[in-house]
């Protein structure tokens, strides 16, 4: 752990110590027991609060909006297509469309046009330790879109 963590824990523990001391003063009459309970409770609650702060921070870092699909947004901002992909999948907008209809709507794909599946790079989702772009896979059966999925490479 970096030394800054200790300073943060001390900063959190100090006010907690006084809060717990005031609470325990009412309920614990033995002074030694009260001091030990106050210190232990202040330290444990400081660690719990610090962990909650870190978890909340990581959650905020990974947040991104899920927007309604817009062809203009899709074409003009390929690095943030992941924000549009969930709506594209859930709305089943592509299901039943032909290859040419998909290309007309989404533009040229990142894969070979002769395959039964085409792929679109949809950018890097803000997911912890994400080192690869996410991919939108569109599978065809009998010349029509059968399935649309999203994956992380």
RODO-2510 file (C-alpha; in nm, 4 decimals, decimal comma):
residues 153
     n   res          X          Y          Z
     1     x     0,0000     0,0000     0,0000
     2     x     0,1134     0,3493    -0,0751
     3     x     0,1695     0,5823     0,2213
     4     x    -0,1161     0,8052     0,1025
     5     x    -0,3570     0,5261     0,1954
     6     x    -0,2429     0,5470     0,5572
     7     x    -0,2977     0,9235     0,5618
     8     x    -0,6443     0,8794     0,4153
     9     x    -0,7286     0,6123     0,6736
    10     x    -0,6040     0,8384     0,9547
    11     x    -0,8110     1,1250     0,8130
    12     x    -1,1195     0,9042     0,8104
    13     x    -1,0434     0,7455     1,1505
    14     x    -0,9971     1,0701     1,3454
    15     x    -1,3568     1,1943     1,3277
    16     x    -1,4855     0,8378     1,3585
    17     x    -1,2880     0,7936     1,6796
    18     x    -1,4699     1,0866     1,8418
    19     x    -1,8080     0,9744     1,7106
    20     x    -1,7607     0,6189     1,8406
    21     x    -1,6229     0,7488     2,1716
    22     x    -1,9377     0,9589     2,2240
    23     x    -2,1597     0,6611     2,1374
    24     x    -1,9700     0,4117     2,3550
    25     x    -1,9559     0,6555     2,6488
    26     x    -2,3313     0,6050     2,6869
    27     x    -2,3247     0,2259     2,6669
    28     x    -1,9875     0,1039     2,8003
    29     x    -1,9050     0,2060     3,1565
    30     x    -1,5648     0,0349     3,1911
    31     x    -1,3059     0,2835     3,0577
    32     x    -1,0510     0,0287     2,9303
    33     x    -1,3180    -0,1667     2,7456
    34     x    -1,4601     0,1584     2,6063
    35     x    -1,1171     0,2769     2,4777
    36     x    -1,0416    -0,0594     2,3133
    37     x    -1,3892    -0,0770     2,1576
    38     x    -1,3579     0,2802     2,0336
    39     x    -1,0189     0,2236     1,8671
    40     x    -1,1140    -0,1098     1,7110
    41     x    -1,4474     0,0198     1,5853
    42     x    -1,2942     0,3418     1,4487
    43     x    -1,0232     0,1516     1,2593
    44     x    -1,2590    -0,1115     1,1189
    45     x    -1,5215     0,1448     1,0166
    46     x    -1,2503     0,3618     0,8529
    47     x    -1,1326     0,0654     0,6451
    48     x    -1,4917    -0,0153     0,5453
    49     x    -1,5601     0,3469     0,4473
    50     x    -1,2323     0,3621     0,2509
    51     x    -1,3234     0,0396     0,0656
    52     x    -1,6687     0,1814    -0,0161
    53     x    -1,5081     0,4986    -0,1518
    54     x    -1,2740     0,2934    -0,3755
    55     x    -1,5610     0,0760    -0,5018
    56     x    -1,7728     0,3847    -0,5764
    57     x    -1,4780     0,5437    -0,7581
    58     x    -1,4254     0,2337    -0,9735
    59     x    -1,7979     0,2204    -1,0487
    60     x    -1,7942     0,5839    -1,1624
    61     x    -1,4907     0,5180    -1,3845
    62     x    -1,6735     0,2341    -1,5611
    63     x    -2,0001     0,4181    -1,6161
    64     x    -2,1050     0,5083    -1,9669
    65     x    -2,4453     0,6009    -2,1047
    66     x    -2,6455     0,3607    -2,3161
    67     x    -2,7954     0,5735    -2,5880
    68     x    -3,0635     0,5056    -2,8442
    69     x    -2,9234     0,3969    -3,1773
    70     x    -2,8659     0,6766    -3,4260
    71     x    -2,7094     0,6127    -3,7646
    72     x    -2,5487     0,9580    -3,7632
    73     x    -2,3870     0,8944    -3,4217
    74     x    -2,2768     0,5468    -3,5342
    75     x    -2,1031     0,6776    -3,8457
    76     x    -1,9591     0,9978    -3,6992
    77     x    -1,8257     0,8612    -3,3686
    78     x    -1,6884     0,5073    -3,4153
    79     x    -1,4884     0,5192    -3,0878
    80     x    -1,8115     0,5448    -2,8874
    81     x    -2,0294     0,2975    -3,0754
    82     x    -2,0411     0,0859    -2,7597
    83     x    -2,2841     0,3463    -2,6201
    84     x    -2,5256     0,2679    -2,9055
    85     x    -2,4732    -0,1079    -2,9336
    86     x    -2,6978    -0,2169    -2,6467
    87     x    -2,9970    -0,0397    -2,8008
    88     x    -2,9091    -0,1841    -3,1410
    89     x    -2,9104    -0,5357    -2,9937
    90     x    -3,2175    -0,5004    -2,7690
    91     x    -3,4328    -0,3316    -3,0321
    92     x    -3,3562    -0,6167    -3,2774
    93     x    -3,3287    -0,3511    -3,5470
    94     x    -3,0954    -0,5663    -3,7581
    95     x    -3,2774    -0,8996    -3,7246
    96     x    -3,4060    -1,0120    -4,0643
    97     x    -3,2089    -0,7545    -4,2650
    98     x    -2,9912    -0,8540    -4,5604
    99     x    -2,6170    -0,7938    -4,5807
   100     x    -2,6637    -0,4901    -4,8055
   101     x    -2,9269    -0,3411    -4,5716
   102     x    -2,6891    -0,3785    -4,2771
   103     x    -2,4057    -0,2123    -4,4720
   104     x    -2,6398     0,0675    -4,5758
   105     x    -2,7384     0,1275    -4,2124
   106     x    -2,4049     0,0727    -4,0328
   107     x    -2,1471     0,1395    -4,3040
   108     x    -1,8630    -0,0892    -4,4111
   109     x    -1,7718    -0,3619    -4,1631
   110     x    -1,4306    -0,4513    -4,0304
   111     x    -1,4566    -0,8065    -4,1676
   112     x    -1,4690    -0,9958    -4,4941
   113     x    -1,7962    -0,9596    -4,6858
   114     x    -1,7975    -1,3244    -4,7977
   115     x    -1,8403    -1,4672    -4,4488
   116     x    -2,1621    -1,5592    -4,2743
   117     x    -2,0681    -1,3230    -3,9919
   118     x    -1,9518    -0,9623    -4,0009
   119     x    -1,7895    -0,7544    -3,7282
   120     x    -1,7799    -0,3896    -3,6283
   121     x    -1,5280    -0,2382    -3,3908
   122     x    -1,7324    -0,0386    -3,1432
   123     x    -1,4530     0,1189    -2,9375
   124     x    -1,3058     0,0632    -2,5935
   125     x    -1,5726     0,0318    -2,3277
   126     x    -1,4648     0,1945    -2,0012
   127     x    -1,4268    -0,1394    -1,8252
   128     x    -1,1510    -0,1995    -1,5721
   129     x    -0,8361    -0,3375    -1,7387
   130     x    -0,9919    -0,3225    -2,0851
   131     x    -0,7089    -0,3481    -2,3387
   132     x    -0,9056    -0,4546    -2,6466
   133     x    -1,1859    -0,2881    -2,8360
   134     x    -1,5331    -0,4324    -2,8122
   135     x    -1,6800    -0,6027    -3,1170
   136     x    -2,0350    -0,6129    -3,2518
   137     x    -2,0903    -0,9468    -3,4295
   138     x    -2,3703    -0,9866    -3,6805
   139     x    -2,4448    -1,3454    -3,7851
   140     x    -2,6338    -1,4277    -4,1036
   141     x    -2,8372    -1,7358    -4,1863
   142     x    -2,9874    -1,7816    -4,5312
   143     x    -2,8798    -1,4287    -4,6245
   144     x    -3,0595    -1,2569    -4,3348
   145     x    -2,9398    -1,1382    -3,9930
   146     x    -3,0110    -1,4077    -3,7394
   147     x    -2,8161    -1,2856    -3,4343
   148     x    -2,6418    -0,9708    -3,3101
   149     x    -2,4032    -0,9952    -3,0138
   150     x    -2,1395    -0,7863    -2,8469
   151     x    -1,8111    -0,9202    -2,7115
   152     x    -1,4782    -0,8063    -2,5753
   153     x    -1,1852    -0,9363    -2,7756
***
